[in-house]
Amino acid sequence: MTKIPSPSIASLFPPGSKILLTGTGRQFIERIGIEAAREVVAGVLTGKNIRDQTEPLTRRRVAQVTGGVVALFAQGMAVIPDFKTQLSKLALAQLQSKSGKNKAEIWPAQWLIGLTDKGYQNILSGDSAKRNAYIAGFELAIADAAAKCKNDLGDLRLALGFVTTPAGKMVELDWAGIARLTTAIGCATLAIRGSDKSLYGKLFERLVLGSVLSILGFRLAKTGDKPGNSKVFWLSDSSDTRESDATAIYKPGKLARFDIGFIGPGNSEISKDKLSRFAQVAVRDKVEHSSKTFIVVDRLPPTGKTHAAAKLINAEIVQMSMKYWPRELAQHLGCWFETKFELANIEDSKVEVYLRSQLKTVPLQNFLADGVVNGADESDNETEVE
């Protein structure tokens, strides 16, 4: 392992900013509060876009983390001679250290050389010759950009607060330093937005599906429950060759599988792919069940091709952009399970009141627990969602 010079990039990045780069879905819920999460779920159940509801949270996190990047530059320039020219070397040393996959340690170092985590994996991938060539190109790009800015905009300086060296020198950046800082901030913004997209997607997929099924009268199955139990559901079921986000059994012999995704019309191919995931007959603990797939997505394009493909395999698609989509889902499930759910026949003017009333007693925190049948580990929250 490469020995990291002292101080390291990790030590220069503020501890308070590091905290913002870590955490599971459960910790996120603890930070915003269960009632705030319940309000997001209520919004999704009534046709609101989850991105609109979580965007303020993301903007706040971006602002705080990028503030940490500014503080890293200020501290580095105050304590490390010729910090700007040493920056790439310090970043590579951090990335090749024993920190491994600790993103609070390695993400800031990646940003300093103009990369996100995906970019680092795809471009550098552990090849020393490739790293050296990349850094040489990166340094040249920074120098060219700084020269262009100086020529076009003049010889500006950016003073970073009142951070000074022991000798009393004010920390400031010329165009080369400004180019490095803004590049790092841009990469940090991309990383945070990508991370939030993944976290919110996987987290609220579980909360929304669990809430809808609970409102319809299903109970979250616990470890040890027999598959023949009536009106139970599992989250992140992987009993078949392809994983589903939830499975519900109304009575022995019939089950419904659910696949949910917060995707837009530009990604309709993903919905078509989902249609091929599940067989129409499933076996659980040696008990055979007839199976039907229910795809829940944000919205689909108006071509109708995906709906036609769904019909061919006896699947149903429900769009969350529809104001009262849980009622439509209840109607489809009622036909499949040959029963009537209360929600299925509620008139428009009363649907939202009904959903919000029922949601008050839904145990959202249980959908984050590890003790459910085939429950997904919370690390799944890091899986990227389109």
C-alpha positions as CSV (number, residue, x, y, z in Angstrom):
1,M,0.0,0.0,0.0
2,T,1.1,3.5,-0.7
3,K,2.1,5.5,2.3
4,I,0.0,8.6,2.6
5,P,1.9,11.9,3.2
6,S,1.0,13.8,6.3
7,P,-1.4,15.5,6.3
8,S,-3.5,13.4,4.0
9,I,-6.4,14.4,1.8
10,A,-8.7,12.4,4.2
11,S,-7.4,14.4,7.2
12,L,-7.9,17.7,5.4
13,F,-11.6,16.9,4.6
14,P,-13.7,18.1,7.5
15,P,-15.2,15.4,9.8
16,G,-18.7,17.0,9.5
17,S,-18.5,16.7,5.7
18,K,-17.4,13.1,5.9
19,I,-20.6,12.2,7.8
20,L,-22.6,13.4,4.9
21,L,-21.0,10.8,2.6
22,T,-21.9,7.8,4.7
23,G,-25.1,6.2,6.1
24,T,-27.7,3.7,5.3
25,G,-31.4,4.1,4.5
26,R,-32.2,3.6,8.2
27,Q,-29.8,6.3,9.2
28,F,-31.3,8.6,6.6
29,I,-34.8,8.1,8.1
30,E,-33.4,8.7,11.5
31,R,-32.0,12.1,10.3
32,I,-35.1,13.4,8.5
33,G,-37.6,11.7,10.9
34,I,-40.2,9.0,10.3
35,E,-43.0,11.5,9.8
36,A,-41.1,13.4,7.1
37,A,-40.5,10.1,5.4
38,R,-44.2,9.3,5.7
39,E,-45.1,12.6,4.0
40,V,-42.8,11.7,1.1
41,V,-44.6,8.3,0.8
42,A,-48.0,10.0,0.9
43,G,-46.9,12.3,-1.9
44,V,-45.9,9.3,-4.1
45,L,-49.1,7.5,-3.3
46,T,-51.0,10.5,-4.6
47,G,-49.1,10.9,-7.9
48,K,-46.3,13.4,-6.9
49,N,-42.8,12.9,-8.3
50,I,-40.4,11.7,-5.7
51,R,-37.6,13.7,-7.3
52,D,-39.5,16.9,-6.6
53,Q,-39.9,16.0,-3.0
54,T,-36.3,14.9,-2.3
55,E,-34.6,17.7,-4.4
56,P,-34.4,20.1,-1.4
57,L,-32.7,17.5,0.7
58,T,-30.2,16.9,-2.1
59,R,-29.5,20.6,-2.7
60,R,-28.8,21.0,1.0
61,R,-26.4,18.0,1.0
62,V,-24.6,19.3,-2.1
63,A,-24.1,22.7,-0.5
64,Q,-22.7,21.2,2.7
65,V,-20.4,18.8,1.0
66,T,-19.0,21.3,-1.5
67,G,-18.4,23.6,1.4
68,G,-16.2,20.8,2.8
69,V,-14.3,20.8,-0.4
70,V,-13.6,24.5,-0.1
71,A,-12.5,24.0,3.5
72,L,-10.1,21.2,2.3
73,F,-8.5,23.6,-0.1
74,A,-8.2,26.3,2.5
75,Q,-6.6,24.0,5.1
76,G,-4.3,22.3,2.6
77,M,-2.9,25.6,1.3
78,A,-2.4,26.8,4.9
79,V,-0.4,23.8,6.0
80,I,1.2,22.2,2.9
81,P,3.9,24.1,0.9
82,D,3.0,24.3,-2.8
83,F,-0.3,22.5,-2.1
84,K,-1.7,23.1,-5.6
85,T,1.1,21.4,-7.4
86,Q,1.1,18.5,-4.9
87,L,-2.6,18.0,-5.0
88,S,-2.7,15.2,-7.6
89,K,0.1,13.4,-5.9
90,L,-1.7,13.6,-2.6
91,A,-5.0,12.5,-4.1
92,L,-3.4,9.4,-5.8
93,A,-1.6,8.5,-2.5
94,Q,-5.0,8.6,-0.7
95,L,-6.7,6.5,-3.4
96,Q,-4.0,3.8,-3.3
97,S,-4.0,3.6,0.5
98,K,-5.6,1.0,2.7
99,S,-8.8,3.0,3.0
100,G,-10.3,0.6,0.4
101,K,-14.0,1.3,-0.2
102,N,-14.5,3.8,2.5
103,K,-16.1,6.5,0.3
104,A,-15.6,9.2,3.0
105,E,-11.9,8.7,2.6
106,I,-11.6,8.2,-1.2
107,W,-14.4,10.2,-2.8
108,P,-12.8,13.6,-2.0
109,A,-9.5,12.4,-3.4
110,Q,-11.3,11.3,-6.6
111,W,-12.9,14.7,-7.0
112,L,-9.5,16.5,-6.7
113,I,-8.4,14.8,-9.9
114,G,-11.6,15.4,-11.8
115,L,-13.3,12.0,-11.3
116,T,-16.3,10.5,-9.6
117,D,-16.2,6.9,-8.3
118,K,-17.5,5.5,-11.6
119,G,-15.0,7.5,-13.6
120,Y,-12.2,6.4,-11.4
121,Q,-13.1,2.7,-11.8
122,N,-13.7,3.0,-15.6
123,I,-10.7,5.2,-16.4
124,L,-7.9,4.3,-14.0
125,S,-8.8,0.8,-12.8
126,G,-5.6,0.1,-10.9
127,D,-3.2,0.5,-13.8
128,S,-0.3,2.7,-12.8
129,A,0.7,3.6,-16.4
130,K,-2.9,4.6,-17.1
131,R,-3.0,6.7,-13.9
132,N,0.2,8.5,-14.8
133,A,-1.1,9.3,-18.3
134,Y,-4.4,10.5,-16.9
135,I,-2.8,12.8,-14.3
136,A,-0.5,14.3,-16.9
137,G,-3.5,15.0,-19.1
138,F,-5.5,16.4,-16.2
139,E,-2.7,18.7,-15.1
140,L,-2.4,20.0,-18.7
141,A,-6.2,20.6,-18.9
142,I,-6.1,22.6,-15.7
143,A,-3.2,24.7,-16.9
144,D,-4.9,25.3,-20.2
145,A,-8.2,26.2,-18.6
146,A,-6.4,28.6,-16.1
147,A,-4.6,30.3,-18.9
148,K,-7.8,30.7,-20.9
149,C,-9.6,32.2,-17.9
150,K,-6.8,34.6,-17.2
151,N,-6.7,35.8,-20.8
152,D,-10.5,36.2,-21.0
153,L,-11.4,37.4,-17.5
154,G,-8.3,39.0,-16.2
155,D,-5.9,38.2,-13.3
156,L,-8.5,37.5,-10.5
157,R,-7.8,36.1,-7.0
158,L,-10.2,34.2,-4.8
159,A,-9.6,34.6,-1.1
160,L,-10.9,31.7,1.0
161,G,-12.2,33.2,4.2
162,F,-9.6,34.2,6.8
163,V,-7.6,31.1,6.9
164,T,-3.9,32.0,7.3
165,T,-0.6,30.2,7.7
166,P,1.3,30.5,11.1
167,A,3.3,33.3,9.4
168,G,0.1,35.2,8.8
169,K,-0.2,34.7,5.1
170,M,-3.7,34.9,3.6
171,V,-4.8,31.8,1.7
172,E,-5.9,32.6,-1.8
173,L,-6.2,31.0,-5.2
174,D,-5.1,32.1,-8.6
175,W,-6.8,30.8,-11.8
176,A,-5.0,27.5,-11.6
177,G,-6.2,26.9,-8.1
178,I,-9.7,28.1,-8.9
179,A,-9.9,25.7,-11.9
180,R,-8.9,22.8,-9.5
181,L,-11.4,23.9,-6.9
182,T,-14.3,24.3,-9.3
183,T,-13.5,20.9,-11.0
184,A,-13.6,19.2,-7.6
185,I,-16.9,20.9,-6.7
186,G,-18.4,19.8,-10.0
187,C,-17.3,16.2,-9.4
188,A,-18.6,16.3,-5.8
189,T,-22.0,17.6,-7.1
190,L,-22.3,14.7,-9.6
191,A,-21.3,12.2,-6.9
192,I,-23.8,13.5,-4.3
193,R,-26.6,13.6,-6.8
194,G,-25.9,10.1,-8.1
195,S,-25.7,8.8,-4.5
196,D,-28.9,10.5,-3.5
197,K,-30.7,9.1,-6.6
198,S,-29.7,5.6,-5.6
199,L,-30.4,6.0,-1.9
200,Y,-33.8,7.6,-2.3
201,G,-34.8,5.2,-5.0
202,K,-34.1,2.0,-3.3
203,L,-35.2,3.3,0.1
204,F,-38.6,4.7,-1.0
205,E,-39.2,1.7,-3.3
206,R,-39.4,-0.4,-0.1
207,L,-41.4,2.2,1.8
208,V,-43.9,2.8,-1.0
209,L,-44.5,-0.9,-1.8
210,G,-44.7,-1.8,1.8
211,S,-47.2,1.0,2.5
212,V,-49.5,0.1,-0.4
213,L,-49.6,-3.5,0.5
214,S,-50.2,-2.7,4.2
215,I,-53.1,-0.3,3.2
216,L,-54.6,-3.1,1.2
217,G,-54.6,-5.3,4.3
218,F,-51.5,-7.4,3.7
219,R,-49.1,-8.1,6.6
220,L,-45.4,-8.0,6.4
221,A,-44.2,-11.6,6.8
222,K,-41.7,-12.4,9.5
223,T,-38.9,-15.0,9.6
224,G,-40.5,-18.4,10.2
225,D,-43.8,-17.6,8.6
226,K,-45.1,-20.3,6.4
227,P,-45.6,-19.5,2.7
228,G,-49.2,-20.6,2.8
229,N,-50.2,-17.9,5.2
230,S,-52.9,-15.6,3.8
231,K,-52.6,-11.9,3.1
232,V,-48.8,-11.6,3.8
233,F,-46.0,-10.0,1.8
234,W,-42.3,-10.0,1.5
235,L,-40.0,-7.3,0.4
236,S,-37.0,-7.8,-2.0
237,D,-37.9,-11.5,-2.6
238,S,-35.3,-13.5,-4.5
239,S,-36.8,-16.9,-4.4
240,D,-36.9,-17.3,-8.2
241,T,-34.1,-16.9,-10.7
242,R,-34.8,-13.1,-11.0
243,E,-35.4,-10.8,-8.0
244,S,-38.7,-9.0,-7.4
245,D,-39.1,-6.0,-5.1
246,A,-42.0,-7.5,-3.3
247,T,-44.2,-10.7,-3.3
248,A,-47.7,-10.9,-1.9
249,I,-49.8,-14.0,-1.2
250,Y,-53.6,-13.5,-0.7
251,K,-54.4,-17.2,-0.2
252,P,-52.4,-20.4,-0.9
253,G,-51.9,-21.1,-4.5
254,K,-51.8,-17.6,-5.9
255,L,-49.2,-14.9,-5.5
256,A,-48.4,-11.5,-7.0
257,R,-44.9,-10.2,-7.7
258,F,-44.1,-6.5,-7.8
259,D,-41.3,-4.6,-9.5
260,I,-41.1,-0.9,-8.8
261,G,-38.8,1.8,-10.3
262,F,-38.7,5.5,-10.2
263,I,-37.9,5.9,-13.9
264,G,-39.2,8.3,-16.5
265,P,-40.5,7.8,-20.0
266,G,-37.1,8.1,-21.5
267,N,-36.2,4.8,-19.9
268,S,-39.2,2.8,-21.0
269,E,-36.9,0.0,-22.2
270,I,-36.2,-0.8,-18.5
271,S,-39.9,-1.4,-18.0
272,K,-39.9,-3.8,-21.0
273,D,-37.0,-5.6,-19.5
274,K,-38.9,-6.0,-16.2
275,L,-41.6,-7.8,-18.0
276,S,-39.3,-10.8,-18.8
277,R,-38.2,-11.3,-15.2
278,F,-40.8,-13.5,-13.8
279,A,-42.4,-16.9,-14.6
280,Q,-46.1,-17.3,-14.4
281,V,-45.7,-20.2,-12.0
282,A,-43.6,-19.9,-8.9
283,V,-42.4,-22.5,-6.3
284,R,-41.9,-21.4,-2.7
285,D,-40.8,-24.0,-0.1
286,K,-42.0,-26.8,-2.5
287,V,-45.5,-25.2,-2.8
288,E,-46.5,-24.2,-6.3
289,H,-48.3,-20.9,-6.8
290,S,-49.8,-19.2,-9.9
291,S,-47.9,-15.9,-10.3
292,K,-48.7,-12.6,-11.9
293,T,-46.3,-9.6,-12.3
294,F,-47.2,-6.1,-11.4
295,I,-44.9,-3.4,-12.7
296,V,-45.0,0.0,-11.0
297,V,-43.2,2.9,-12.7
298,D,-43.3,6.7,-12.8
299,R,-44.7,7.0,-16.2
300,L,-44.5,5.5,-19.7
301,P,-44.4,7.1,-23.2
302,P,-47.7,7.3,-25.1
303,T,-46.7,4.6,-27.7
304,G,-48.5,1.7,-25.9
305,K,-45.7,-0.8,-26.9
306,T,-44.8,-1.6,-23.3
307,H,-48.5,-2.2,-22.4
308,A,-48.8,-4.6,-25.4
309,A,-45.7,-6.5,-24.2
310,A,-47.2,-6.7,-20.7
311,K,-50.5,-8.1,-22.0
312,L,-48.6,-10.9,-23.8
313,I,-47.2,-12.3,-20.6
314,N,-50.3,-11.6,-18.4
315,A,-48.6,-8.7,-16.5
316,E,-50.0,-5.4,-15.4
317,I,-48.3,-1.9,-15.5
318,V,-49.4,0.9,-13.1
319,Q,-48.0,4.4,-13.5
320,M,-47.2,6.4,-10.3
321,S,-47.7,9.6,-12.2
322,M,-51.5,8.9,-12.1
323,K,-53.0,10.7,-9.2
324,Y,-54.6,7.7,-7.5
325,W,-52.5,4.9,-8.8
326,P,-52.9,2.8,-5.6
327,R,-56.6,2.5,-6.4
328,E,-55.8,1.2,-9.9
329,L,-53.4,-1.3,-8.4
330,A,-56.0,-2.4,-5.9
331,Q,-58.4,-3.0,-8.8
332,H,-55.9,-5.1,-10.7
333,L,-55.0,-7.1,-7.6
334,G,-58.7,-7.6,-6.8
335,C,-59.2,-9.2,-10.3
336,W,-56.1,-11.4,-9.8
337,F,-56.9,-12.6,-6.3
338,E,-60.7,-12.7,-7.0
339,T,-61.5,-10.4,-4.1
340,K,-62.5,-6.8,-3.5
341,F,-60.3,-4.4,-1.7
342,E,-61.9,-1.4,0.0
343,L,-59.6,1.1,-1.8
344,A,-60.7,-0.2,-5.2
345,N,-64.1,1.5,-5.2
346,I,-63.4,4.7,-3.3
347,E,-64.4,7.8,-5.3
348,D,-61.9,10.4,-6.4
349,S,-62.8,13.1,-3.8
350,K,-62.1,10.6,-1.0
351,V,-59.1,8.7,-2.2
352,E,-56.4,11.0,-0.8
353,V,-58.1,11.3,2.6
354,Y,-58.4,7.5,2.8
355,L,-54.7,6.9,1.8
356,R,-53.4,9.4,4.3
357,S,-55.6,8.1,7.0
358,Q,-54.5,4.5,6.5
359,L,-50.9,5.5,6.1
360,K,-50.8,7.0,9.6
361,T,-50.8,3.5,11.1
362,V,-48.4,1.8,8.6
363,P,-45.2,0.8,10.4
364,L,-42.7,2.3,7.9
365,Q,-39.7,1.5,10.1
366,N,-40.5,-2.2,9.8
367,F,-39.8,-2.1,6.1
368,L,-36.2,-1.2,6.8
369,A,-35.6,-4.0,9.2
370,D,-33.4,-7.0,8.4
371,G,-35.7,-9.5,10.1
372,V,-38.2,-10.0,7.3
373,V,-38.3,-13.1,5.1
374,N,-35.7,-12.7,2.3
375,G,-35.2,-9.1,3.4
376,A,-32.6,-7.2,1.6
377,D,-29.5,-5.9,3.4
378,E,-29.5,-2.2,3.7
379,S,-26.4,-2.0,1.6
380,D,-28.8,-2.5,-1.3
381,N,-29.6,1.2,-0.9
382,E,-26.4,1.9,-2.7
383,T,-27.6,0.1,-5.9
384,E,-28.1,2.6,-8.6
385,V,-31.5,3.2,-10.0
386,E,-32.1,4.6,-13.4
